[in-house]
Amino acid sequence: MPLIIDPDSEPEPDLAVVHGAPADDRDEHPRAALLVVEVSDGTLPLDRGRKLAIYARASRRHRMPEPAVPLL
């Protein structure tokens, strides 16, 4: 689900933790997230470039685990 960060940016993170109940976002995409996670190595250049800049500009907490390093 996209996040509305500003009028020109609605990135779609792999995982987003948002406030409220699912019904709160039925008619509109969420505008705030507690945490944003990007995990795909296939989109790494986009995730670490344009998306990272968008999340940083919006002061969103974000994580981008290194794809070659197992976490579990």
C-alpha positions, -999 to +999 in steps of 0.1 A: +000+000+000+014+034-009+022+060+017+013+096+010+044+115+019+039+146-001+018+156-032+045+142-056+056+111-037+036+079-028+063+052-024+052+016-018+074+001+009+078-036+013+065-033+049+050-003+068+039-001+104+011+025+105-012+039+132-049+030+136-071+003+123-072-011+088-106+006+083-089+040+088-072+037+055-101+023+035-107+055+015-072+069+015-037+057+018-019+063+051+000+095+055+022+084+084+042+053+093+060+044+125+085+023+105+092+016+068+112-015+056+125-022+021+139-057+016+142-065-021+176-068-036+160-065-070+151-029-063+182-020-043+193+009-064+158+025-063+154+017-026+188+032-016+185+061-040+152+078-046+132+061-019+158+066+008+158+103+000+120+105+001+118+087+035+146+109+049+130+140+037+097+130+054+116+120+086+103+084+084+122+057+103+133+032+077+154+001+075+171-015+045+187-048+055+217-059+035+203-085+010+234-108+012+234-109+050+209-134+066+191-119+096+175-151+109 
